């Protein structure tokens, strides 16, 4: 009887821990599998260079495969690519980061100043906060307004490879997650109470 009761306690405890873990994890990894719409704009703000119809998207990128600027975020994958005689630009979205790279190529290697450009990424799965982790561009700005992340490069001074990395803020647990956490702690307290010797329980 005692052994059976003890096994039941272990099962209940494991179930509570698993529920808290998987519910929390589901809140933190929602970007993978979501749909993102990307835009790359140079001097003309109406021409989206991430759109394959403009003929500048190389093979091997999700926007080439999809045929449209809207793609599914996946790992491993490179969501967006653009290539012309002056620039090779890529965007890689992971579960925790947005990585933007600009490689000055071709004739741009002999030009001191690189062209300014803007990248927009719209995804309802983006968390409420995005922070800059690292940057080698000369001058940038970025915003997250609603579900749209906007990155601006104001030009580059020398031919080189430039990279900016942005991290997703940690997901804030939803009310259901908090409820599961509290239930887990309550379960731990109950396990501790039931594990007390009978003499201690009577003295209490």
PyMOL commands that set and color helices and strands:
alter all, ss='L'
color gray80, all
select helices_A, chain A and resi 2-28+52-54+62-66+106-110+175-194+198-203
alter helices_A, ss='H'
color red, helices_A
select strands_A, chain A and resi 35-41+70-72+80-83+87-93+97-104+117-122+130-135+140-145+148-153+161-168
alter strands_A, ss='S'
color yellow, strands_A
deselect
rebuild
show_as cartoon
